[in-house]
Amino acid sequence: MQSPLRSALLAAARSPRLEKAASGTRLTRGVVDRFVAGETEEQAVATARDILGSGRYVTIDHLGEDTTDAAQANATVSAYLSLLSALAPLAGESAAGGPRPVEVSLKLSALGQLLGPDGDRIALGNAHKICAAAEEAGVWVTVDAEDHTTTDSTLSIVRELRSDFPSLGTVLQAYLKRTEADCADLAGPSSRTRLCKGAYAEPATVAHQGKAVDDAYVRCLEVLMRGEGYPMVATHDPAMIEAALRLAGEAGRGQDEYELQMLYGVRDTEQLRLTGAGRHLRVYLPYGTQWYGYFMRRLAEKPANLALMLRALTSKK
């Protein structure tokens, strides 16, 4: 069962009124900076350069979602095209075969997926432009998961894009009861699948709750590790990381045949330890002005982080 605090934080993540209040509070910025690499492209690229210099990989997300305005969707495409141009030198410097160290992550709802009956077509076209630019820059692309109501649409668009961009990655959320089957469907040759536990408020009719999510995560991991694709294990949970390493070993996977992923600002010391031990580890690096929904979901994943925000809001600095 989902905790009342987690439920409240996830509900707050979708509240325009609370977003306006939080965004207008200057002191919140110090806490947000722990999880978000600034609001500008320049800040994101500089942070990405530092992460790559530490031996870690990076995936950059230009924050934004639930777009209901075509102009905003077009602006998001432009932001990604500019970002990819700036990332091309980093990708070129880092590329040495195997996994691509530089990646961008896309939310289809930011690219027009919710723009009425033509939303899927618009999102597909916009994502295609970004994928083409990323391929030219030597950068991978992964399509993020959002709430369960978008899953069928998202996976349909991913399948279409993969006909032109076979290395396109997608994200599956282990707490959804459908995900084990989706893992089997998406574990074919050249596929890349990022598995996370899930970050949205979902009903028990479609999603596992509580500790059952961990069991589902391990089952999904096993499917991906035994498949023919490239699993991307997105978790900070030591037990899930241990399970991933064990399952990779049992499947006979080498170090270049899967990777671990963690969020920017979370367990940085452990990220560096795993990298030092020879593991491929990618940092999910968000940036942009639309940080509120992402930030609130991070608080919901670890409500103890709420204390950091409260201290910042009550600080005299």
Contacts in CASP RR format, 6 or more apart in sequence:
PFRMAT RR
TARGET T0000
AUTHOR 0000-0000-0000
METHOD contacts of the structure
MODEL  1
MQSPLRSALLAAARSPRLEKAASGTRLTRGVVDRFVAGETEEQAVATARD
ILGSGRYVTIDHLGEDTTDAAQANATVSAYLSLLSALAPLAGESAAGGPR
PVEVSLKLSALGQLLGPDGDRIALGNAHKICAAAEEAGVWVTVDAEDHTT
TDSTLSIVRELRSDFPSLGTVLQAYLKRTEADCADLAGPSSRTRLCKGAY
AEPATVAHQGKAVDDAYVRCLEVLMRGEGYPMVATHDPAMIEAALRLAGE
AGRGQDEYELQMLYGVRDTEQLRLTGAGRHLRVYLPYGTQWYGYFMRRLA
EKPANLALMLRALTSKK
1 209 0 8 1.000
1 210 0 8 1.000
2 201 0 8 1.000
2 209 0 8 1.000
2 210 0 8 1.000
3 303 0 8 1.000
5 300 0 8 1.000
5 303 0 8 1.000
5 306 0 8 1.000
6 300 0 8 1.000
6 303 0 8 1.000
7 201 0 8 1.000
9 296 0 8 1.000
9 297 0 8 1.000
9 299 0 8 1.000
9 300 0 8 1.000
9 303 0 8 1.000
9 306 0 8 1.000
10 200 0 8 1.000
10 201 0 8 1.000
10 296 0 8 1.000
10 297 0 8 1.000
10 300 0 8 1.000
11 201 0 8 1.000
12 18 0 8 1.000
12 296 0 8 1.000
13 292 0 8 1.000
13 293 0 8 1.000
13 296 0 8 1.000
13 297 0 8 1.000
13 300 0 8 1.000
14 293 0 8 1.000
18 292 0 8 1.000
19 292 0 8 1.000
19 293 0 8 1.000
22 28 0 8 1.000
22 292 0 8 1.000
22 295 0 8 1.000
23 292 0 8 1.000
25 313 0 8 1.000
27 312 0 8 1.000
27 313 0 8 1.000
27 315 0 8 1.000
27 317 0 8 1.000
28 309 0 8 1.000
28 312 0 8 1.000
28 313 0 8 1.000
30 312 0 8 1.000
31 308 0 8 1.000
31 309 0 8 1.000
31 312 0 8 1.000
32 291 0 8 1.000
32 295 0 8 1.000
34 265 0 8 1.000
34 308 0 8 1.000
35 263 0 8 1.000
35 264 0 8 1.000
35 265 0 8 1.000
35 266 0 8 1.000
35 286 0 8 1.000
35 294 0 8 1.000
35 295 0 8 1.000
35 298 0 8 1.000
36 63 0 8 1.000
36 264 0 8 1.000
36 286 0 8 1.000
36 287 0 8 1.000
36 288 0 8 1.000
36 291 0 8 1.000
36 294 0 8 1.000
36 295 0 8 1.000
37 43 0 8 1.000
37 44 0 8 1.000
37 47 0 8 1.000
37 48 0 8 1.000
37 264 0 8 1.000
37 285 0 8 1.000
37 286 0 8 1.000
37 287 0 8 1.000
38 44 0 8 1.000
38 47 0 8 1.000
38 287 0 8 1.000
38 288 0 8 1.000
39 287 0 8 1.000
39 288 0 8 1.000
39 289 0 8 1.000
39 291 0 8 1.000
40 287 0 8 1.000
40 288 0 8 1.000
41 79 0 8 1.000
41 82 0 8 1.000
41 83 0 8 1.000
41 86 0 8 1.000
41 287 0 8 1.000
42 86 0 8 1.000
43 287 0 8 1.000
44 60 0 8 1.000
44 83 0 8 1.000
44 285 0 8 1.000
44 287 0 8 1.000
44 288 0 8 1.000
45 83 0 8 1.000
45 86 0 8 1.000
45 87 0 8 1.000
45 90 0 8 1.000
47 264 0 8 1.000
47 285 0 8 1.000
47 287 0 8 1.000
48 58 0 8 1.000
48 60 0 8 1.000
48 87 0 8 1.000
48 90 0 8 1.000
48 102 0 8 1.000
48 285 0 8 1.000
49 90 0 8 1.000
51 57 0 8 1.000
51 58 0 8 1.000
51 264 0 8 1.000
51 283 0 8 1.000
51 285 0 8 1.000
52 58 0 8 1.000
52 90 0 8 1.000
52 93 0 8 1.000
52 94 0 8 1.000
52 101 0 8 1.000
52 102 0 8 1.000
54 272 0 8 1.000
54 275 0 8 1.000
55 275 0 8 1.000
56 271 0 8 1.000
56 272 0 8 1.000
56 275 0 8 1.000
56 281 0 8 1.000
56 282 0 8 1.000
56 283 0 8 1.000
57 99 0 8 1.000
57 100 0 8 1.000
57 101 0 8 1.000
57 102 0 8 1.000
57 103 0 8 1.000
57 259 0 8 1.000
57 280 0 8 1.000
57 281 0 8 1.000
57 282 0 8 1.000
57 283 0 8 1.000
58 101 0 8 1.000
58 102 0 8 1.000
58 103 0 8 1.000
58 282 0 8 1.000
58 283 0 8 1.000
58 285 0 8 1.000
59 103 0 8 1.000
59 104 0 8 1.000
59 105 0 8 1.000
59 140 0 8 1.000
59 142 0 8 1.000
59 261 0 8 1.000
59 282 0 8 1.000
59 283 0 8 1.000
59 284 0 8 1.000
59 285 0 8 1.000
60 83 0 8 1.000
60 87 0 8 1.000
60 102 0 8 1.000
60 103 0 8 1.000
60 104 0 8 1.000
60 105 0 8 1.000
60 285 0 8 1.000
60 286 0 8 1.000
60 287 0 8 1.000
61 104 0 8 1.000
61 105 0 8 1.000
61 106 0 8 1.000
61 107 0 8 1.000
61 144 0 8 1.000
61 284 0 8 1.000
61 285 0 8 1.000
61 286 0 8 1.000
61 287 0 8 1.000
61 294 0 8 1.000
62 76 0 8 1.000
62 79 0 8 1.000
62 80 0 8 1.000
62 83 0 8 1.000
62 104 0 8 1.000
62 110 0 8 1.000
62 286 0 8 1.000
62 287 0 8 1.000
62 288 0 8 1.000
63 286 0 8 1.000
63 287 0 8 1.000
63 288 0 8 1.000
63 289 0 8 1.000
63 290 0 8 1.000
63 291 0 8 1.000
63 294 0 8 1.000
64 76 0 8 1.000
64 107 0 8 1.000
64 110 0 8 1.000
64 288 0 8 1.000
64 290 0 8 1.000
65 107 0 8 1.000
65 109 0 8 1.000
65 110 0 8 1.000
65 146 0 8 1.000
65 290 0 8 1.000
65 293 0 8 1.000
66 109 0 8 1.000
66 110 0 8 1.000
66 114 0 8 1.000
67 73 0 8 1.000
67 76 0 8 1.000
67 109 0 8 1.000
67 110 0 8 1.000
67 111 0 8 1.000
67 112 0 8 1.000
67 114 0 8 1.000
67 115 0 8 1.000
68 114 0 8 1.000
68 115 0 8 1.000
70 112 0 8 1.000
70 115 0 8 1.000
70 122 0 8 1.000
72 110 0 8 1.000
73 110 0 8 1.000
73 111 0 8 1.000
73 112 0 8 1.000
73 115 0 8 1.000
73 122 0 8 1.000
73 123 0 8 1.000
73 126 0 8 1.000
74 126 0 8 1.000
76 110 0 8 1.000
76 111 0 8 1.000
76 126 0 8 1.000
77 111 0 8 1.000
77 126 0 8 1.000
77 129 0 8 1.000
77 130 0 8 1.000
80 104 0 8 1.000
80 106 0 8 1.000
80 130 0 8 1.000
80 133 0 8 1.000
81 129 0 8 1.000
81 130 0 8 1.000
81 133 0 8 1.000
83 104 0 8 1.000
84 104 0 8 1.000
84 130 0 8 1.000
84 133 0 8 1.000
84 134 0 8 1.000
84 136 0 8 1.000
84 137 0 8 1.000
84 139 0 8 1.000
85 133 0 8 1.000
85 137 0 8 1.000
87 102 0 8 1.000
87 104 0 8 1.000
87 137 0 8 1.000
87 139 0 8 1.000
88 136 0 8 1.000
88 137 0 8 1.000
88 138 0 8 1.000
88 139 0 8 1.000
90 101 0 8 1.000
90 102 0 8 1.000
91 100 0 8 1.000
91 101 0 8 1.000
91 102 0 8 1.000
91 137 0 8 1.000
91 138 0 8 1.000
91 139 0 8 1.000
92 138 0 8 1.000
94 101 0 8 1.000
94 102 0 8 1.000
95 101 0 8 1.000
95 138 0 8 1.000
98 256 0 8 1.000
99 230 0 8 1.000
99 256 0 8 1.000
99 259 0 8 1.000
99 280 0 8 1.000
100 138 0 8 1.000
100 139 0 8 1.000
100 140 0 8 1.000
102 138 0 8 1.000
102 139 0 8 1.000
102 140 0 8 1.000
103 139 0 8 1.000
103 140 0 8 1.000
103 141 0 8 1.000
103 142 0 8 1.000
103 282 0 8 1.000
104 130 0 8 1.000
104 134 0 8 1.000
104 139 0 8 1.000
104 140 0 8 1.000
104 141 0 8 1.000
104 142 0 8 1.000
105 141 0 8 1.000
105 142 0 8 1.000
105 143 0 8 1.000
105 144 0 8 1.000
105 171 0 8 1.000
105 284 0 8 1.000
106 127 0 8 1.000
106 130 0 8 1.000
106 141 0 8 1.000
106 142 0 8 1.000
106 143 0 8 1.000
106 144 0 8 1.000
107 143 0 8 1.000
107 144 0 8 1.000
107 146 0 8 1.000
108 123 0 8 1.000
108 127 0 8 1.000
108 143 0 8 1.000
108 144 0 8 1.000
108 146 0 8 1.000
108 150 0 8 1.000
108 153 0 8 1.000
108 154 0 8 1.000
108 157 0 8 1.000
109 123 0 8 1.000
109 146 0 8 1.000
109 150 0 8 1.000
111 122 0 8 1.000
111 123 0 8 1.000
111 125 0 8 1.000
111 126 0 8 1.000
111 127 0 8 1.000
111 130 0 8 1.000
112 119 0 8 1.000
112 122 0 8 1.000
112 123 0 8 1.000
112 126 0 8 1.000
113 119 0 8 1.000
113 120 0 8 1.000
113 122 0 8 1.000
113 123 0 8 1.000
113 150 0 8 1.000
113 153 0 8 1.000
113 154 0 8 1.000
113 157 0 8 1.000
115 122 0 8 1.000
115 123 0 8 1.000
120 153 0 8 1.000
120 156 0 8 1.000
120 157 0 8 1.000
123 157 0 8 1.000
124 157 0 8 1.000
124 160 0 8 1.000
124 161 0 8 1.000
127 141 0 8 1.000
127 143 0 8 1.000
127 157 0 8 1.000
127 161 0 8 1.000
128 161 0 8 1.000
128 164 0 8 1.000
130 141 0 8 1.000
131 141 0 8 1.000
131 161 0 8 1.000
131 164 0 8 1.000
131 165 0 8 1.000
131 168 0 8 1.000
132 165 0 8 1.000
134 140 0 8 1.000
134 141 0 8 1.000
135 165 0 8 1.000
140 167 0 8 1.000
140 169 0 8 1.000
140 192 0 8 1.000
141 165 0 8 1.000
141 168 0 8 1.000
141 169 0 8 1.000
142 168 0 8 1.000
142 169 0 8 1.000
142 170 0 8 1.000
142 171 0 8 1.000
142 192 0 8 1.000
142 194 0 8 1.000
142 232 0 8 1.000
143 154 0 8 1.000
143 157 0 8 1.000
143 158 0 8 1.000
143 161 0 8 1.000
143 168 0 8 1.000
143 169 0 8 1.000
143 170 0 8 1.000
143 171 0 8 1.000
144 171 0 8 1.000
145 151 0 8 1.000
145 154 0 8 1.000
145 170 0 8 1.000
145 171 0 8 1.000
145 172 0 8 1.000
145 173 0 8 1.000
145 196 0 8 1.000
145 198 0 8 1.000
146 154 0 8 1.000
146 200 0 8 1.000
147 200 0 8 1.000
147 201 0 8 1.000
147 202 0 8 1.000
148 176 0 8 1.000
148 200 0 8 1.000
148 202 0 8 1.000
148 206 0 8 1.000
148 207 0 8 1.000
151 176 0 8 1.000
151 178 0 8 1.000
151 182 0 8 1.000
154 170 0 8 1.000
155 170 0 8 1.000
155 182 0 8 1.000
155 186 0 8 1.000
158 168 0 8 1.000
158 169 0 8 1.000
158 170 0 8 1.000
161 168 0 8 1.000
162 168 0 8 1.000
162 191 0 8 1.000
166 190 0 8 1.000
166 191 0 8 1.000
167 190 0 8 1.000
167 192 0 8 1.000
168 192 0 8 1.000
169 191 0 8 1.000
169 192 0 8 1.000
169 193 0 8 1.000
169 194 0 8 1.000
169 232 0 8 1.000
170 186 0 8 1.000
170 192 0 8 1.000
170 193 0 8 1.000
170 194 0 8 1.000
171 193 0 8 1.000
171 194 0 8 1.000
171 195 0 8 1.000
171 196 0 8 1.000
171 234 0 8 1.000
172 179 0 8 1.000
172 182 0 8 1.000
172 183 0 8 1.000
172 186 0 8 1.000
172 193 0 8 1.000
172 194 0 8 1.000
172 195 0 8 1.000
172 196 0 8 1.000
172 220 0 8 1.000
173 179 0 8 1.000
173 196 0 8 1.000
173 197 0 8 1.000
173 198 0 8 1.000
173 199 0 8 1.000
173 200 0 8 1.000
174 195 0 8 1.000
174 196 0 8 1.000
174 197 0 8 1.000
174 198 0 8 1.000
174 208 0 8 1.000
174 213 0 8 1.000
174 216 0 8 1.000
174 217 0 8 1.000
174 220 0 8 1.000
175 197 0 8 1.000
175 198 0 8 1.000
175 202 0 8 1.000
175 207 0 8 1.000
175 208 0 8 1.000
175 209 0 8 1.000
175 213 0 8 1.000
175 216 0 8 1.000
176 182 0 8 1.000
176 198 0 8 1.000
176 202 0 8 1.000
176 206 0 8 1.000
176 207 0 8 1.000
176 208 0 8 1.000
177 206 0 8 1.000
177 207 0 8 1.000
177 208 0 8 1.000
177 216 0 8 1.000
178 206 0 8 1.000
179 216 0 8 1.000
179 220 0 8 1.000
180 216 0 8 1.000
180 219 0 8 1.000
180 220 0 8 1.000
180 223 0 8 1.000
183 193 0 8 1.000
183 195 0 8 1.000
183 220 0 8 1.000
183 223 0 8 1.000
183 224 0 8 1.000
184 223 0 8 1.000
186 193 0 8 1.000
187 193 0 8 1.000
187 223 0 8 1.000
187 224 0 8 1.000
187 226 0 8 1.000
187 227 0 8 1.000
187 228 0 8 1.000
187 229 0 8 1.000
188 227 0 8 1.000
188 228 0 8 1.000
188 229 0 8 1.000
189 228 0 8 1.000
189 229 0 8 1.000
190 229 0 8 1.000
191 228 0 8 1.000
191 229 0 8 1.000
191 230 0 8 1.000
192 229 0 8 1.000
192 230 0 8 1.000
192 232 0 8 1.000
193 224 0 8 1.000
193 229 0 8 1.000
193 230 0 8 1.000
193 231 0 8 1.000
193 232 0 8 1.000
194 232 0 8 1.000
194 234 0 8 1.000
194 261 0 8 1.000
195 217 0 8 1.000
195 220 0 8 1.000
195 221 0 8 1.000
195 224 0 8 1.000
195 231 0 8 1.000
195 232 0 8 1.000
195 233 0 8 1.000
195 234 0 8 1.000
195 235 0 8 1.000
196 234 0 8 1.000
196 235 0 8 1.000
197 213 0 8 1.000
197 214 0 8 1.000
197 217 0 8 1.000
197 235 0 8 1.000
197 237 0 8 1.000
197 240 0 8 1.000
198 213 0 8 1.000
199 297 0 8 1.000
199 300 0 8 1.000
199 301 0 8 1.000
200 297 0 8 1.000
208 215 0 8 1.000
208 216 0 8 1.000
214 237 0 8 1.000
214 239 0 8 1.000
214 240 0 8 1.000
217 235 0 8 1.000
217 240 0 8 1.000
217 243 0 8 1.000
218 240 0 8 1.000
218 243 0 8 1.000
218 247 0 8 1.000
221 231 0 8 1.000
221 233 0 8 1.000
221 240 0 8 1.000
221 243 0 8 1.000
221 244 0 8 1.000
221 247 0 8 1.000
222 247 0 8 1.000
224 231 0 8 1.000
225 231 0 8 1.000
225 244 0 8 1.000
225 247 0 8 1.000
225 248 0 8 1.000
225 250 0 8 1.000
225 251 0 8 1.000
225 253 0 8 1.000
225 258 0 8 1.000
226 251 0 8 1.000
227 251 0 8 1.000
230 257 0 8 1.000
230 258 0 8 1.000
230 259 0 8 1.000
231 244 0 8 1.000
231 248 0 8 1.000
231 258 0 8 1.000
231 259 0 8 1.000
232 258 0 8 1.000
232 259 0 8 1.000
232 260 0 8 1.000
232 261 0 8 1.000
232 282 0 8 1.000
233 240 0 8 1.000
233 241 0 8 1.000
233 244 0 8 1.000
233 258 0 8 1.000
233 259 0 8 1.000
233 260 0 8 1.000
233 261 0 8 1.000
234 260 0 8 1.000
234 261 0 8 1.000
234 262 0 8 1.000
234 284 0 8 1.000
235 241 0 8 1.000
235 244 0 8 1.000
235 260 0 8 1.000
235 261 0 8 1.000
235 262 0 8 1.000
236 262 0 8 1.000
236 263 0 8 1.000
236 266 0 8 1.000
236 267 0 8 1.000
236 270 0 8 1.000
241 260 0 8 1.000
241 274 0 8 1.000
244 258 0 8 1.000
244 260 0 8 1.000
245 279 0 8 1.000
248 254 0 8 1.000
248 257 0 8 1.000
248 258 0 8 1.000
255 278 0 8 1.000
255 279 0 8 1.000
255 280 0 8 1.000
256 280 0 8 1.000
258 280 0 8 1.000
259 279 0 8 1.000
259 280 0 8 1.000
259 281 0 8 1.000
259 282 0 8 1.000
260 274 0 8 1.000
260 279 0 8 1.000
260 280 0 8 1.000
260 281 0 8 1.000
260 282 0 8 1.000
261 281 0 8 1.000
261 282 0 8 1.000
261 283 0 8 1.000
261 284 0 8 1.000
262 270 0 8 1.000
262 271 0 8 1.000
262 281 0 8 1.000
262 282 0 8 1.000
262 283 0 8 1.000
262 284 0 8 1.000
263 283 0 8 1.000
263 284 0 8 1.000
263 298 0 8 1.000
264 283 0 8 1.000
264 284 0 8 1.000
264 285 0 8 1.000
264 286 0 8 1.000
266 298 0 8 1.000
266 302 0 8 1.000
271 281 0 8 1.000
271 283 0 8 1.000
274 281 0 8 1.000
275 281 0 8 1.000
286 294 0 8 1.000
298 305 0 8 1.000
299 305 0 8 1.000
299 306 0 8 1.000
299 309 0 8 1.000
END
